[in-house]
Amino acid sequence: MFKIFDFNFGKEPGGIELRPAMSGINRKEKKYAKKMRNQPSNVIFPSSDPGAGKSGIESIESQSDSDCRNQQNGSHGAYCHQSQGSDRKHLENVPRFLNAKDFAQYRAAEINAMLKAVTHKSNSQFLQSLPPHFRRRAMSKNVKRLPRRLREIANKEMEKIAHLKKEQSKSKSRKARRRHGNLLLEFNRRQRKNIWLETHIWHAKRYHMVKKWGYCLANKPTGKSYRACYRAMTQQCLLQDLSFYCCLELNGTQDNLLKVLAPLSSREAGTTFASVDCLSGKRQGSLVLYKAEQYPEKPLGPITFLWRPRAVSEIHAENRQLWIWAHPALKMDLLTELHLACQCSDDPIPEAAQIDCRTLTQRGTGLKRKLEDKVGEEVIAKKKIIGNSTRAESKPESWVSLTTGIVIIDLTMEILRYRLIGPLSHSAMLEVLQPATVMENCEVTGEVMGARGLPFWWSQYCKKPEDLALHNRQGNFLQLLSGLASPAEISAGSVLGLTVRDPRLNIPENRTRALPDASQLKDLEKVKELSLKGLPAECAQSQIWDQNVRNIVTETKISEQELNQMKSKLLVPGSPLNLGPQESKIPILLVQQPGKMSGKEHIGWGSGWDILFPKGWGMAFWISLIYRGVRVGGLQEGVKHSQYQGIPRFPDDFPDCPAGIRHIEETEKELIDKYKRYPPAKRPNYIHYGTMTPFRCPWQQLVEEWEGKSKAHGLSGKEPELKPEVQISTKNLVGVHERETCMQSPEEDKLSDPEEQMEEDSVVQPKIPNPKDILAESGHVSILRNRRLLKQLSAWCRPTSSRGQQTKQCSQSVQMTTDAVDSSISSYPRFLVWVRLLPLKKGCPIANATICIPSEEDLQLQASDPKNYAPQEPKHRDPFKHQIKILKGRKKRALPEDQKSSSGGQDAKSSANCPKNLTLGLWPDQPQDVISHCSRLTIGYVSQGDFSLNVGRGEALGFVSLLGLLHMLSNQPGDKRGLVLVRNPASLQYRLARINIEV
């Protein structure tokens, strides 16, 4: 039982007398309380614990600290009523004296907590202190529910509480709680395997990202912008980040460089390293690189190169500088070949099979995000990694040749590259790129130091009058570009060097679209001269070639935080910020992209400009261009850009290169895995459609079979001996010189059962060996790049426009002579030809579609009914369907091995010879007889195809066998020459199309 006491100070100093209150106490307790008042010198301490007073009565002087703690344990209680024993004996167990100072000291924490609880009120404490009949849950939020006399007090308290909440730390959202403590270390850790571009974070918020070639790249936008990107390429401007392309620098004398690089290319294929315009540095060149002395076979891949122009004072200098830009999938093959050609004696380069040439050290891969990770501390850099810091320390950056004196330097990620596509690309470029202001004499005399103590290179550059004159001339040519309606009006590959201001200083407040302003253009004659003659060679000079200047520009860049602080101190917000000598000056290069150059339609479509600038300035130029109204594209837009131009895209359309072969294998594996994830009822049965390889194109077997067929009839001018294991069928072969014998009869073509056809031709059908054995014996498939022969084939195919209208023919008709055909066959037996297919009426070809030769009956029916005729392929029978059912039944029954043989004799025989891995709808083995597997002879396959927004109909690009093409052209009449049949992998419908070879 708890009692209430009255605390009164006693006579003794420092003592407290505890007197029980008289209210709520019975008569017996009052009697003893009255008796206790007669003893003022003693202080009675009531205890709530009955056993707390067993230690007896002690004086204050002899009281120890431990005894005080024992007394405190019973300080908050009251008298306990005991029914047994006398009341006097109960009171003797209670301590009589208490030190007030010690008592308050030991209770200080509890007193502070009580005062804090009393003074601090939460949002609902005032409302909870209301009378019970006023307490409502709705009153805790709405003050108007309270009586009027209490509303003022409630409003004041709620204002105090709201002010306290603002001062206190707000509770973080889930996104903020999941955010890493040190984002810089986390971003560096995530770049160990796949490197990020400088615009990665911007892309990751708006694009679907994919991991390819050792980079994390933007594939396509998350929003619907397919047609908008096409309109940007056609009418406005599209921006792409091509900084993942690798740049290799070669330093040495001009003679040694040309001598080393000459065996890697050929004049027959087009431009070489020794072209006059390219060698002067005024234009960028492009070519397909081959292994040394291996042309026209064994190509490596396409590259673009740029020579550094010679300055006026360096006309007679022997040392030259060359940049080679290549796809990251080609980099290791290119480095290996250059290392061998230049005879570099340094450490060997990694194997060419490793595509991920810049993969960082894998130590600590897979660890969780921990700041105190010992393994991570060794790998993760503590600062932002850009440029060559993305490369592992164990991999070299340069190679030196002791014999030739050539130095190879890897500039991967050291120079960034943006591509602007569209007619308004130069308008957006002109608003972003403003020529750097020339420093005055007083500013030039003193050496200006940058943000990190490095000297500004611009102050030294302005001291030379010839450099200032060149800078002003380059700025004048930049202004003349505004008079061009499209970038295609200038010479292809023109190069312009510039030094521009910091693009962050002239960003508009709102996003606007850059449009050409004809009012500012005055010199129309100079614009015409620029479009006719192009840019001079001296205007291609730029300080971006100097590595020291590039490093200074990157290191002296003012950070975004410092720049924003300067802008916040402006007297007039939004006014231009003048940094004076502290402003960064960035050397850049502008390279013109010609767009579509082959063919006779849409010439100049897709033209634009490439901007090259040092590392570290990626986001500065990126945001500035976006604020000029450009639209950003990813890898998908790059594929469509190449498709609409009609040019092959690396590595998809280069089946003769090592990187292209690797890409084909990876793509086939991904498509097969995706196909197997679908149930059999939801995926096409390609065996019924007669498609042997739906996920890849068997180029090697195609050219090998056509070579065997041509050699059997002596088309190459001599009759070689055939191998005994290869028997050539004479039923379906037609010589180029025998025009009267066309193709097999329609009755034979329309055989619906392939097994019956194989039984009838079991003796004469060719036995195709394993493709791996073919590769080992006969070599590698190649693509024809001889421009002279391609022009001849283009004339034989009678190229037409996209609407099927014939173009004007030459004055003398082109005749297909036997000598010309035989020379082509003997020189290029296993070659493919890049073609463009345009359907005559309907049809939208897709990748891996089959290109076939129309029969004589097809051409006759097409002439009689050109609008509605479209042949069909007979449905094929699936010979593996019954075997798959048997294997599935055995798996369900799960019979032992001794019962499997006795379960069914015929089933056991049929399933004994079947392959182990059977998939319903796919051929299990290597393709056999790809040429005559269907009712029409196959001459090629589609590499990429889709509905083209550029021509408003279906369009396809692919390869055909050179021998098959000559076979088709020699047997077609003149007015039907160039007509082929195209059939998609999951369709039986053929579509008539016309072949164009655009050179």
Summary of the structure (lengths in Angstrom):
residues: 999
radius of gyration: 43.4
end to end distance: 108.8
largest distance: 147.0
contacts: 2919
relative contact order: 0.08
helix: 38%
strand: 15%
